[in-house]
């Protein structure tokens, strides 16, 4: 009798991401570009809303959201470049739809729905991301969006938004 192992050593750590059930590079690049376009749209909406907000709390929230959206645009662009991909230069369709809403509180509610869309996209993508640095940054982006959704919800529910 020999003392050979019953099975060969496991090489799972060396396996291709797609083989292991994670998103492949092309899927990650596509998802990051979609998120980048959405974040760019959100940043532009928040910038415009901050300038023409109906009251100080509204304007302050929009300045904070704009800062967060710009930070996530930079982060997503960095990861795309790290993946040897070209970051999209487009602004998502969300911008035009949001800016077509004249009433500031209705626009805030629409922006909040857009933030929720990003949360759902991140929640679906993150379990499929094997890259630890990207995963950590997406987790931070997710939490930031959740905080902004909560802040906007409080403002909308306070009666200031007609709610």
LOLO-100484 format. One record per residue: z negated, x, y of N, C-alpha, C in turn; residue number from 1; residue in one letter; chain. Coordinates in steps of 0.001 Angstrom, whole numbers, plus 500000, padded with zeros to 6 digits. Each point is the difference from the previous one (the first is absolute). Layout:
BEGIN
LOLUM, Z, X, Y, Z, X, Y, Z, X, Y, NUM, A, A $
...
END
This chain:
BEGIN
LOLUM, 500000, 500818, 498822, 500000, 499182, 501178, 500000, 500864, 501245, 1, X, A $
LOLUM, 500813, 499559, 500939, 500029, 500702, 501283, 499189, 499223, 501022, 2, X, A $
LOLUM, 499628, 500672, 501016, 499205, 499384, 501067, 500868, 499619, 501201, 3, X, A $
LOLUM, 501219, 499522, 499772, 500877, 499612, 501095, 499566, 498653, 500563, 4, X, A $
LOLUM, 500179, 499822, 501316, 499656, 498702, 500589, 500874, 498894, 499420, 5, X, A $
LOLUM, 499486, 498806, 500018, 500727, 498855, 499451, 501179, 499610, 500872, 6, X, A $
LOLUM, 499962, 500352, 501289, 501113, 499670, 500880, 500222, 501161, 500967, 7, X, A $
LOLUM, 501215, 500096, 500527, 500265, 501090, 500944, 499192, 499795, 501284, 8, X, A $
LOLUM, 499844, 501067, 500779, 499239, 499862, 501239, 500681, 498996, 500937, 9, X, A $
LOLUM, 499215, 499382, 500814, 500512, 498986, 500928, 500570, 500682, 501237, 10, X, A $
LOLUM, 501202, 499651, 500331, 500671, 500540, 501177, 500187, 498915, 501062, 11, X, A $
LOLUM, 499177, 498983, 500001, 500150, 498880, 500933, 499963, 500451, 501449, 12, X, A $
LOLUM, 499173, 500989, 500293, 499903, 500463, 501391, 501311, 500600, 500492, 13, X, A $
LOLUM, 500826, 500448, 499068, 501273, 500615, 500361, 501154, 498998, 499969, 14, X, A $
LOLUM, 499746, 498785, 499580, 501065, 499007, 499864, 500488, 499513, 501360, 15, X, A $
LOLUM, 501233, 499569, 500025, 500607, 499429, 501191, 499221, 498750, 500437, 16, X, A $
LOLUM, 499875, 499805, 501321, 499248, 498855, 500517, 500515, 498676, 499442, 17, X, A $
LOLUM, 501311, 499801, 500034, 500572, 498735, 499523, 499712, 499793, 498514, 18, X, A $
LOLUM, 500037, 501067, 499228, 499707, 499911, 498572, 498571, 499519, 499780, 19, X, A $
LOLUM, 499103, 500415, 500882, 498582, 499651, 499874, 499662, 498650, 500643, 20, X, A $
LOLUM, 501008, 499284, 500489, 499762, 498682, 500583, 499776, 500015, 501506, 21, X, A $
LOLUM, 500077, 501172, 500600, 499886, 500100, 501458, 501372, 499817, 500624, 22, X, A $
LOLUM, 500002, 499735, 501287, 501263, 499871, 500717, 500661, 501365, 500089, 23, X, A $
LOLUM, 501304, 500009, 499815, 500758, 501234, 500148, 500231, 500327, 501467, 24, X, A $
LOLUM, 500535, 501173, 500257, 500209, 500461, 501367, 500827, 499015, 500811, 25, X, A $
LOLUM, 501096, 499524, 499470, 500874, 499106, 500767, 499288, 498692, 500366, 26, X, A $
LOLUM, 499216, 499480, 499073, 499248, 498776, 500284, 498950, 500246, 501084, 27, X, A $
LOLUM, 499331, 501130, 499931, 498998, 500353, 501007, 500667, 500155, 501365, 28, X, A $
LOLUM, 501104, 500714, 500050, 500714, 500208, 501264, 500418, 498655, 500598, 29, X, A $
LOLUM, 500559, 499124, 499192, 500422, 498690, 500494, 498810, 499210, 500535, 30, X, A $
LOLUM, 498897, 499996, 499266, 498810, 499253, 500419, 499416, 500572, 501289, 31, X, A $
LOLUM, 499941, 501320, 500102, 499453, 500622, 501209, 500872, 499710, 501207, 32, X, A $
LOLUM, 501315, 499978, 499820, 500889, 499689, 501123, 499864, 498542, 500433, 33, X, A $
LOLUM, 499832, 499091, 499063, 499779, 498591, 500353, 498701, 499861, 500787, 34, X, A $
LOLUM, 498958, 500672, 499525, 498722, 499964, 500717, 500127, 500650, 501375, 35, X, A $
LOLUM, 500733, 501093, 500102, 500202, 500676, 501279, 500682, 499071, 501002, 36, X, A $
LOLUM, 501034, 499309, 499564, 500701, 499065, 500883, 499083, 498867, 500446, 37, X, A $
LOLUM, 499166, 499517, 499096, 499058, 498933, 500336, 498939, 500498, 500979, 38, X, A $
LOLUM, 499488, 501205, 499774, 498986, 500562, 500895, 500573, 500252, 501390, 39, X, A $
LOLUM, 501229, 500471, 500056, 500654, 500217, 501292, 500134, 498671, 500744, 40, X, A $
LOLUM, 500382, 498959, 499288, 500111, 498678, 500621, 498633, 499531, 500497, 41, X, A $
LOLUM, 498976, 500154, 499176, 498656, 499604, 500397, 499513, 500761, 501214, 42, X, A $
LOLUM, 500292, 501289, 500070, 499597, 500816, 501154, 500667, 499498, 501272, 43, X, A $
LOLUM, 501272, 499672, 499915, 500721, 499511, 501185, 499493, 498631, 500434, 44, X, A $
LOLUM, 499708, 499140, 499045, 499461, 498668, 500335, 498636, 500151, 500663, 45, X, A $
LOLUM, 499144, 500820, 499425, 498653, 500179, 500549, 500049, 500630, 501390, 46, X, A $
LOLUM, 500912, 500933, 500226, 500141, 500616, 501316, 500377, 498956, 501048, 47, X, A $
LOLUM, 500984, 499179, 499680, 500417, 498945, 500933, 498885, 498990, 500217, 48, X, A $
LOLUM, 499302, 499639, 498936, 498928, 499009, 500095, 498831, 500527, 500822, 49, X, A $
LOLUM, 499701, 501288, 499899, 498892, 500582, 500764, 500278, 499936, 501494, 50, X, A $
LOLUM, 501254, 500149, 500380, 500378, 499979, 501417, 499905, 498597, 500598, 51, X, A $
LOLUM, 500174, 498991, 499174, 500062, 498626, 500496, 498983, 499099, 499312, 52, X, A $
LOLUM, 498886, 500579, 499583, 498975, 499230, 499308, 499299, 499025, 500930, 53, X, A $
LOLUM, 499550, 498888, 499466, 499370, 498966, 500818, 498580, 500332, 500446, 54, X, A $
LOLUM, 499405, 501014, 499374, 498613, 500339, 500356, 499651, 501383, 499465, 55, X, A $
LOLUM, 498904, 500599, 500488, 499671, 501388, 499637, 499802, 500249, 498510, 56, X, A $
LOLUM, 499337, 499101, 499268, 499784, 500219, 498563, 501324, 500042, 499244, 57, X, A $
LOLUM, 500909, 499153, 500387, 501333, 499949, 499394, 500727, 501324, 500245, 58, X, A $
LOLUM, 500009, 500428, 501261, 500697, 501234, 500361, 499380, 501208, 499285, 59, X, A $
LOLUM, 498677, 500033, 499907, 499324, 501110, 499323, 500376, 500043, 498519, 60, X, A $
LOLUM, 500009, 498856, 499356, 500397, 499945, 498595, 501432, 500490, 499835, 61, X, A $
LOLUM, 500887, 499559, 500877, 501403, 500407, 499884, 500168, 501501, 500229, 62, X, A $
LOLUM, 499242, 500586, 500908, 500064, 501453, 500185, 499531, 500724, 498736, 63, X, A $
LOLUM, 498940, 499493, 499380, 499507, 500617, 498763, 501011, 499850, 498859, 64, X, A $
LOLUM, 500570, 498809, 499873, 501007, 499776, 498953, 501201, 500904, 500229, 65, X, A $
LOLUM, 500432, 500100, 501237, 501149, 500858, 500311, 499700, 501447, 499609, 66, X, A $
LOLUM, 498796, 500482, 500317, 499623, 501361, 499630, 500000, 500207, 498494, 67, X, A $
LOLUM, 499466, 499023, 499275, 499998, 500088, 498536, 501427, 500006, 499452, 68, X, A $
LOLUM, 500822, 499090, 500500, 501377, 499909, 499501, 500749, 501314, 500250, 69, X, A $
LOLUM, 499804, 500589, 501175, 500654, 501271, 500314, 499499, 501105, 499058, 70, X, A $
LOLUM, 498708, 500008, 499729, 499431, 500995, 499074, 500621, 499854, 498618, 71, X, A $
LOLUM, 500174, 498751, 499527, 500570, 499794, 498670, 501483, 500344, 499985, 72, X, A $
LOLUM, 500703, 499782, 501112, 501403, 500433, 500066, 500086, 501514, 499802, 73, X, A $
LOLUM, 499128, 500733, 500674, 500002, 501463, 499877, 499660, 500419, 498572, 74, X, A $
LOLUM, 498997, 499360, 499411, 499601, 500348, 498632, 501132, 499727, 499011, 75, X, A $
LOLUM, 500622, 498840, 500107, 501089, 499653, 499085, 501172, 500971, 500172, 76, X, A $
LOLUM, 500327, 500339, 501237, 501080, 500962, 500261, 499680, 501361, 499383, 77, X, A $
LOLUM, 498754, 500436, 500134, 499585, 501283, 499400, 500211, 500000, 498490, 78, X, A $
LOLUM, 499581, 498916, 499344, 500146, 499945, 498547, 501469, 499924, 499591, 79, X, A $
LOLUM, 500795, 499273, 500757, 501431, 499939, 499687, 500626, 501389, 500100, 80, X, A $
LOLUM, 499655, 500734, 501045, 500531, 501358, 500154, 499508, 500907, 498876, 81, X, A $
LOLUM, 498748, 499832, 499608, 499444, 500794, 498903, 500746, 499722, 498692, 82, X, A $
LOLUM, 500536, 498771, 499876, 500785, 499622, 498826, 501483, 500357, 500161, 83, X, A $
LOLUM, 500306, 500790, 501036, 501384, 500377, 500319, 500882, 498783, 500227, 84, X, A $
LOLUM, 499440, 498989, 500670, 500737, 498785, 500333, 500065, 499878, 501517, 85, X, A $
LOLUM, 500954, 499243, 500461, 500174, 499771, 501433, 499275, 498715, 500380, 86, X, A $
LOLUM, 499029, 500089, 500915, 499317, 498783, 500450, 500978, 499074, 500734, 87, X, A $
LOLUM, 499912, 498724, 499712, 500842, 499009, 500664, 499727, 500013, 501504, 88, X, A $
LOLUM, 501028, 499755, 500785, 499863, 499899, 501454, 500014, 498538, 500452, 89, X, A $
LOLUM, 500157, 499087, 499044, 500087, 498574, 500315, 498632, 499430, 500372, 90, X, A $
LOLUM, 500065, 498931, 500756, 498827, 499173, 500275, 500189, 498729, 499199, 91, X, A $
LOLUM, 498988, 499600, 499272, 500104, 498815, 499150, 500308, 498734, 500782, 92, X, A $
LOLUM, 500576, 499027, 499305, 500365, 498710, 500592, 498801, 499259, 500565, 93, X, A $
LOLUM, 498822, 500355, 499554, 498770, 499365, 500464, 499887, 500055, 501523, 94, X, A $
LOLUM, 500467, 501086, 500601, 499889, 500154, 501451, 500707, 498855, 500731, 95, X, A $
LOLUM, 501242, 499753, 499658, 500755, 498938, 500664, 499385, 498631, 499784, 96, X, A $
LOLUM, 499531, 499762, 498795, 499372, 498712, 499695, 498713, 499818, 500799, 97, X, A $
LOLUM, 499204, 501053, 500087, 498739, 499902, 500736, 500245, 499832, 501486, 98, X, A $
LOLUM, 500947, 500727, 500541, 500251, 499931, 501433, 500645, 498677, 500410, 99, X, A $
LOLUM, 500547, 499277, 499054, 500552, 498670, 500291, 498890, 498969, 500195, 100, X, A $
LOLUM, 498779, 500355, 499660, 498852, 499101, 500167, 499402, 500282, 501374, 101, X, A $
LOLUM, 500115, 499041, 500899, 499568, 500214, 501381, 498485, 499906, 500164, 102, X, A $
LOLUM, 499369, 499109, 499284, 498563, 499754, 500174, 499205, 501151, 499375, 103, X, A $
LOLUM, 499175, 500707, 500790, 499310, 501193, 499504, 499134, 499775, 498762, 104, X, A $
LOLUM, 499279, 498885, 499939, 499113, 499771, 498855, 500801, 499706, 498739, 105, X, A $
LOLUM, 501116, 499306, 500152, 500882, 499760, 498851, 500615, 501320, 499528, 106, X, A $
LOLUM, 500339, 500861, 500957, 500547, 501315, 499637, 498947, 500819, 499256, 107, X, A $
LOLUM, 498732, 499912, 500442, 498928, 500716, 499298, 499851, 499486, 498572, 108, X, A $
LOLUM, 500055, 498695, 499819, 499909, 499435, 498648, 501175, 500480, 499140, 109, X, A $
LOLUM, 501187, 500085, 500596, 501177, 500489, 499280, 499833, 501478, 499647, 110, X, A $
LOLUM, 499496, 500781, 500952, 499747, 501416, 499737, 499001, 500157, 498859, 111, X, A $
LOLUM, 498991, 499143, 499979, 499004, 500065, 498931, 500632, 499700, 498634, 112, X, A $
LOLUM, 500932, 499061, 499973, 500711, 499725, 498742, 500837, 501213, 499583, 113, X, A $
LOLUM, 500569, 500697, 500983, 500754, 501224, 499704, 499092, 501088, 499449, 114, X, A $
LOLUM, 498795, 500120, 500550, 499036, 500966, 499494, 499629, 499654, 498548, 115, X, A $
LOLUM, 499872, 498714, 499719, 499690, 499556, 498628, 501140, 500330, 499042, 116, X, A $
LOLUM, 501229, 499896, 500476, 501161, 500362, 499187, 499915, 501476, 499617, 117, X, A $
LOLUM, 499641, 500854, 500967, 499872, 501431, 499730, 498897, 500235, 498964, 118, X, A $
LOLUM, 498888, 499293, 500131, 498907, 500132, 499026, 500500, 499670, 498598, 119, X, A $
LOLUM, 500739, 498910, 499862, 500518, 499628, 498675, 500953, 501068, 499452, 120, X, A $
LOLUM, 500848, 500541, 500851, 500932, 501055, 499567, 499232, 501240, 499545, 121, X, A $
LOLUM, 498978, 500370, 500756, 499197, 501170, 499630, 499245, 499757, 498697, 122, X, A $
LOLUM, 499430, 498823, 499847, 499260, 499683, 498768, 500907, 500047, 498778, 123, X, A $
LOLUM, 501257, 499607, 500167, 500941, 500047, 498883, 500478, 501429, 499723, 124, X, A $
LOLUM, 500149, 500800, 501046, 500535, 501346, 499849, 498958, 501000, 499507, 125, X, A $
LOLUM, 498809, 499930, 500514, 499007, 501052, 499753, 499703, 500289, 498526, 126, X, A $
LOLUM, 499890, 499004, 499135, 499742, 500330, 498588, 501145, 500781, 499356, 127, X, A $
LOLUM, 501153, 500005, 500644, 501171, 500677, 499444, 500244, 501367, 500633, 128, X, A $
LOLUM, 499076, 500430, 500885, 500145, 501285, 500681, 499121, 501029, 499311, 129, X, A $
LOLUM, 500625, 501022, 499465, 499267, 501044, 499280, 499536, 501117, 500938, 130, X, A $
LOLUM, 500740, 500236, 501066, 499709, 501066, 500965, 498668, 499709, 500699, 131, X, A $
LOLUM, 499020, 500876, 499806, 498653, 499752, 500505, 499934, 499976, 501521, 132, X, A $
LOLUM, 500726, 500887, 500672, 499978, 500018, 501473, 500611, 498729, 500572, 133, X, A $
LOLUM, 501136, 499601, 499450, 500642, 498773, 500462, 499112, 498807, 499708, 134, X, A $
LOLUM, 499427, 499963, 498823, 499125, 498886, 499632, 498826, 499893, 500965, 135, X, A $
LOLUM, 499380, 501112, 500343, 498858, 499993, 500929, 500424, 499496, 501380, 136, X, A $
LOLUM, 501163, 500428, 500464, 500480, 499544, 501310, 500346, 498510, 499976, 137, X, A $
LOLUM, 500598, 499536, 498917, 500308, 498572, 499890, 498715, 499176, 499931, 138, X, A $
LOLUM, 498975, 500515, 499348, 498701, 499325, 499932, 499408, 499871, 501415, 139, X, A $
LOLUM, 500068, 501064, 500782, 499502, 499953, 501376, 500798, 498994, 500833, 140, X, A $
LOLUM, 501303, 499964, 499804, 500856, 499046, 500702, 499633, 498569, 499617, 141, X, A $
LOLUM, 499770, 499775, 498728, 499611, 498684, 499503, 498693, 499542, 500657, 142, X, A $
LOLUM, 499013, 500859, 500004, 498698, 499638, 500578, 500120, 499745, 501491, 143, X, A $
LOLUM, 500798, 500784, 500691, 500213, 499804, 501432, 500624, 498634, 500278, 144, X, A $
LOLUM, 500974, 499629, 499191, 500637, 498693, 500173, 499002, 498872, 499729, 145, X, A $
LOLUM, 499172, 500165, 499003, 498991, 498974, 499715, 499039, 499824, 501176, 146, X, A $
LOLUM, 499588, 501108, 500601, 499105, 499934, 501167, 500693, 499280, 501151, 147, X, A $
LOLUM, 501259, 500342, 500260, 500727, 499359, 501100, 500230, 498515, 499751, 148, X, A $
LOLUM, 500249, 499641, 498755, 500156, 498579, 499653, 498703, 499260, 500296, 149, X, A $
LOLUM, 498888, 500584, 499601, 498690, 499378, 500248, 499728, 499870, 501487, 150, X, A $
LOLUM, 500256, 501055, 500749, 499770, 499962, 501454, 500852, 498919, 500663, 151, X, A $
LOLUM, 501261, 499930, 499617, 500885, 498988, 500587, 499547, 498601, 499582, 152, X, A $
LOLUM, 499578, 499845, 498756, 499511, 498706, 499536, 498788, 499542, 500782, 153, X, A $
LOLUM, 499077, 500905, 500273, 498812, 499657, 500786, 500409, 499556, 501399, 154, X, A $
LOLUM, 500904, 500743, 500604, 500467, 499652, 501345, 500705, 498641, 500003, 155, X, A $
LOLUM, 500837, 499770, 499005, 500699, 498710, 499920, 499029, 498861, 499748, 156, X, A $
LOLUM, 498975, 500229, 499162, 499030, 498955, 499669, 498971, 499748, 501087, 157, X, A $
LOLUM, 499921, 500925, 500962, 498965, 499886, 501030, 500280, 498876, 500987, 158, X, A $
LOLUM, 501146, 499382, 499852, 500355, 498943, 500932, 500916, 500512, 501103, 159, X, A $
LOLUM, 500069, 501310, 500144, 500855, 500576, 501032, 501475, 499779, 499665, 160, X, A $
LOLUM, 500264, 499919, 498721, 501367, 499800, 499566, 500334, 498542, 499768, 161, X, A $
LOLUM, 499187, 499130, 500520, 500250, 498586, 499839, 499580, 499464, 498643, 162, X, A $
LOLUM, 499291, 500864, 499182, 499632, 499623, 498644, 498724, 499289, 499875, 163, X, A $
END
